[in-house]
Amino acid sequence: MTKNEFRDKYAPGISLATVDRVLRQANIKKWLAKHRPLLKPEHVKKWLDWAMQRKDWGIEEFMSVIWSDECAVERSKDPRQIWVFREPDEKWLADCIYPKPKDRGPLVPVPESMTGIRYLRIIKRYLPSVLRSALIIYPYVSFQHDNAPVHTARIITEWFDHNNIELEAHPPYSPDLNPIEHVWVELKKRLQQQYPRIADTKGGPPAVKRELARVLPLVWETIPPEFFEKLAASMPRRVEAVIQAKGWYTKY
C-alpha cells in the first residue's frame, strides 16, 4: 500500500511527515521489490529436497553439470515497478518479493515460441558437441534443464534415454539454483552497451527480432570465461543458502 493508504488505515489524522519519521525510526524504507518466481509450498519442498541431496557436493561436482536455461530479450523493459516498505534485512522475505507467474555452450536464438519439436531440434544439433567438449575435462557429465512441459515431453525424454545422457534432476521455478540466471543480466547489460540503438532498427518488430537473433550470440561470446567459472563455484553457497532459508527465497 502507499504511505497515504497506510496512514489512512492505521493512523488517520496524522501527517505524512509523522509517518515518515516513525518509519525512519523503525529503519523501514521504501524499496523496489525483488523479482522472483511465485513459489508455492510444493515448490519450496522440492527446492529444499534438491539442496539437501547436494549439500555435500563440492565445486567439481557442480562444474560437471551442463546447465541450460532460457530468457526473453525484448525491445524495452517492463516499466512497471513494485515498491515495498521493509527493513534492510527483510529483502528476501517472501512477503517482500514481487513474484512473476513463471565454460559456456552456445547461445541459441529462438524467435518463435518453444515447442517439443523445436526443442528436440535444438538439443540434437547443439548438445552432442557440448557433451564431447565437457567430457574432455570431466569423466562424467550430466545435463540440466527444468521441468517445463516442453522439457518433459515424451519425444524429449525418449531422445535422452536413447542417447544415454544423464539428466540432472532440477526443481521447477528455481533460479536461485541455476547459475545461468545471472548470465542473463550480464548478457542484457552488454547488449545495451554494445548495441544501444537496436530498438531503433528500421523495419519494425520483425526487423528488431532478426537483429537481436544476429547480435545476441556475438554479445554472448564477449562474456569472459571467468564469469561462468565464478558462477559455477557459487553453487555450494547457493545450496547452503536454500537450506538456511528452508527452501524459500535467497539472495541468489
Secondary structure, DSSP 8 states (H G I E B T S, - for coil): --HHHHHHHHSTTS-HHHHHHHHHHTT-EEEE-EEEE---HHHHHHHHHHHHHTTT--HHHHHTEE--------SS------EEEE-GGGTTSGGGEEEE-----------S---HHHHHHHHHHHHHHHHHHHHHH-S--EEE----TTTS-HHHHHHHHHTT--EE---SS-GGG-THHHHHHHHHHHHHHH-TTGGG-TTHHHHHHHHHHHHHHHHHTTS-HHHHHHHHHTHHHHHHHHHHTTTS----
